[in-house]
Amino acid sequence: MPDANSEKPLCLDQFLKLTGIAGTGGQAKLMIQGGEILVNGEVEIRRRRKLTAGDVVEADGRTYSPDDFLSGR
């Protein structure tokens, strides 16, 4: 049985919507597929890329961390 405190995966497209980087899932998809999003310094084109604690997401020259979203899930 999985631990109730274990982290649930957070996908890149979900993260973009949660943070307000993208207003909609469609916008998140276009941003990711357009090469506008970096994860840990590298262009990421997979919408369902699982983010983990310590990852760094970059969009429009700003840096974001999924850590707060992961700990609250």
GROMACS elastic network, one bead per residue, 0.5 to 0.9 nm:
[ bonds ]
;  ai    aj funct       b0    kb
    1     4     6  0.88324   500
    2     5     6  0.85539   500
    2     6     6  0.73653   500
    3     6     6  0.53565   500
    3     7     6  0.89326   500
    4     7     6  0.84421   500
    5     8     6  0.89319   500
    5    73     6  0.85983   500
    6    73     6  0.86872   500
    7    10     6  0.87352   500
    7    52     6  0.86966   500
    7    70     6  0.62791   500
    7    71     6  0.68866   500
    7    72     6  0.85355   500
    7    73     6  0.64612   500
    8    70     6  0.71496   500
    8    73     6  0.62923   500
    9    50     6  0.59353   500
    9    51     6  0.67373   500
    9    52     6  0.73183   500
    9    70     6  0.76252   500
    9    73     6  0.87052   500
   10    13     6  0.85507   500
   10    14     6  0.66718   500
   10    15     6  0.67087   500
   10    48     6  0.84629   500
   10    49     6  0.82137   500
   10    50     6  0.55753   500
   10    51     6  0.54715   500
   10    52     6  0.74251   500
   10    66     6  0.81774   500
   10    69     6  0.80879   500
   10    70     6  0.69300   500
   10    73     6  0.88060   500
   11    14     6  0.52870   500
   11    15     6  0.62522   500
   11    16     6  0.88246   500
   11    47     6  0.69891   500
   11    49     6  0.53683   500
   11    51     6  0.58921   500
   12    15     6  0.50436   500
   12    16     6  0.62991   500
   12    17     6  0.88197   500
   12    28     6  0.85425   500
   12    32     6  0.85116   500
   12    39     6  0.89304   500
   12    44     6  0.89988   500
   12    46     6  0.78451   500
   12    47     6  0.57142   500
   12    48     6  0.58756   500
   12    49     6  0.54365   500
   12    50     6  0.63205   500
   12    51     6  0.63572   500
   12    57     6  0.87063   500
   13    16     6  0.51931   500
   13    17     6  0.65053   500
   13    18     6  0.87648   500
   13    22     6  0.84474   500
   13    25     6  0.67036   500
   13    28     6  0.55370   500
   13    29     6  0.66728   500
   13    32     6  0.77734   500
   13    46     6  0.87059   500
   13    47     6  0.52852   500
   13    48     6  0.65583   500
   13    49     6  0.80233   500
   14    17     6  0.52279   500
   14    18     6  0.61282   500
   14    19     6  0.86825   500
   14    25     6  0.75698   500
   14    28     6  0.81759   500
   14    47     6  0.85715   500
   14    48     6  0.84114   500
   15    18     6  0.50217   500
   15    19     6  0.61186   500
   15    20     6  0.84335   500
   15    21     6  0.83596   500
   15    22     6  0.89019   500
   15    51     6  0.84379   500
   15    66     6  0.71466   500
   15    69     6  0.80943   500
   16    19     6  0.54678   500
   16    20     6  0.61507   500
   16    21     6  0.50317   500
   16    22     6  0.53057   500
   16    23     6  0.81221   500
   16    24     6  0.86659   500
   16    25     6  0.83450   500
   16    28     6  0.61901   500
   17    20     6  0.51194   500
   17    21     6  0.61866   500
   17    22     6  0.50619   500
   17    23     6  0.59340   500
   17    24     6  0.62070   500
   17    25     6  0.66844   500
   17    27     6  0.88068   500
   17    28     6  0.69317   500
   18    21     6  0.77639   500
   18    22     6  0.82152   500
   18    23     6  0.88145   500
   18    69     6  0.84793   500
   19    22     6  0.76457   500
   19    64     6  0.85539   500
   20    23     6  0.58227   500
   20    24     6  0.86666   500
   21    28     6  0.79179   500
   21    59     6  0.75494   500
   21    60     6  0.88799   500
   22    25     6  0.72427   500
   22    26     6  0.84355   500
   22    27     6  0.56610   500
   22    28     6  0.51591   500
   22    29     6  0.89046   500
   22    31     6  0.79902   500
   23    26     6  0.83607   500
   23    27     6  0.64432   500
   23    28     6  0.74778   500
   24    27     6  0.51561   500
   24    28     6  0.62700   500
   24    29     6  0.86555   500
   25    29     6  0.61492   500
   25    30     6  0.86918   500
   26    29     6  0.50640   500
   26    30     6  0.63138   500
   26    31     6  0.86739   500
   27    30     6  0.51367   500
   27    31     6  0.61630   500
   27    32     6  0.86001   500
   28    31     6  0.51371   500
   28    32     6  0.61310   500
   28    33     6  0.85271   500
   28    47     6  0.79871   500
   29    32     6  0.52281   500
   29    33     6  0.59960   500
   29    34     6  0.82493   500
   29    45     6  0.88042   500
   29    46     6  0.88565   500
   29    47     6  0.63567   500
   30    33     6  0.51863   500
   30    34     6  0.57227   500
   30    35     6  0.86003   500
   30    36     6  0.86587   500
   31    34     6  0.50936   500
   31    35     6  0.65047   500
   31    36     6  0.53065   500
   31    37     6  0.65938   500
   31    45     6  0.87017   500
   31    59     6  0.89101   500
   32    35     6  0.54174   500
   32    36     6  0.58696   500
   32    37     6  0.55471   500
   32    38     6  0.85899   500
   32    43     6  0.84680   500
   32    44     6  0.66235   500
   32    45     6  0.50886   500
   32    46     6  0.69518   500
   32    47     6  0.63988   500
   33    36     6  0.76252   500
   33    37     6  0.85448   500
   33    44     6  0.80431   500
   33    46     6  0.73566   500
   33    47     6  0.77316   500
   34    37     6  0.80973   500
   34    45     6  0.74963   500
   35    38     6  0.76469   500
   35    43     6  0.58485   500
   35    44     6  0.66246   500
   35    45     6  0.61369   500
   36    43     6  0.72483   500
   36    44     6  0.82320   500
   36    45     6  0.86620   500
   36    58     6  0.84279   500
   36    59     6  0.64200   500
   36    60     6  0.74864   500
   37    42     6  0.82492   500
   37    43     6  0.58732   500
   37    44     6  0.60349   500
   37    45     6  0.76711   500
   37    57     6  0.70649   500
   37    58     6  0.58155   500
   37    59     6  0.51978   500
   37    60     6  0.80590   500
   38    41     6  0.54854   500
   38    44     6  0.55129   500
   38    45     6  0.87014   500
   38    56     6  0.80271   500
   38    57     6  0.56634   500
   38    59     6  0.67215   500
   39    42     6  0.54126   500
   39    43     6  0.63923   500
   39    44     6  0.60679   500
   39    51     6  0.86544   500
   39    55     6  0.67748   500
   39    56     6  0.55999   500
   39    58     6  0.63725   500
   40    43     6  0.84857   500
   40    54     6  0.89594   500
   40    55     6  0.59667   500
   40    57     6  0.63686   500
   40    58     6  0.79316   500
   41    56     6  0.76181   500
   41    57     6  0.78689   500
   41    58     6  0.75601   500
   44    47     6  0.81045   500
   44    49     6  0.79533   500
   45    49     6  0.83157   500
   46    49     6  0.52942   500
   47    50     6  0.87215   500
   48    51     6  0.89480   500
   51    54     6  0.86047   500
   51    55     6  0.64174   500
   51    56     6  0.88557   500
   51    66     6  0.70354   500
   51    67     6  0.89722   500
   51    70     6  0.85335   500
   52    55     6  0.57926   500
   52    66     6  0.72538   500
   52    67     6  0.74406   500
   52    70     6  0.74378   500
   53    56     6  0.88147   500
   53    65     6  0.81193   500
   53    66     6  0.66215   500
   53    67     6  0.50556   500
   53    68     6  0.86931   500
   53    70     6  0.69286   500
   53    71     6  0.84505   500
   54    65     6  0.72500   500
   54    66     6  0.76144   500
   54    67     6  0.65775   500
   55    64     6  0.87338   500
   55    65     6  0.64128   500
   55    66     6  0.67842   500
   55    67     6  0.77596   500
   56    63     6  0.66827   500
   56    64     6  0.59432   500
   56    65     6  0.52183   500
   56    66     6  0.73267   500
   57    62     6  0.83378   500
   57    63     6  0.57532   500
   57    64     6  0.50571   500
   57    65     6  0.61736   500
   57    66     6  0.77181   500
   58    61     6  0.63841   500
   58    62     6  0.55332   500
   58    64     6  0.61331   500
   58    65     6  0.88273   500
   59    62     6  0.54265   500
   59    63     6  0.66472   500
   59    64     6  0.80045   500
   60    63     6  0.84985   500
   65    68     6  0.72460   500
   65    69     6  0.84261   500
   66    69     6  0.53706   500
   66    70     6  0.61391   500
   66    71     6  0.87650   500
   67    70     6  0.51048   500
   67    71     6  0.61956   500
   67    72     6  0.87308   500
   68    71     6  0.54004   500
   68    72     6  0.64691   500
   68    73     6  0.89780   500
   69    72     6  0.54023   500
   69    73     6  0.64992   500
   70    73     6  0.54142   500
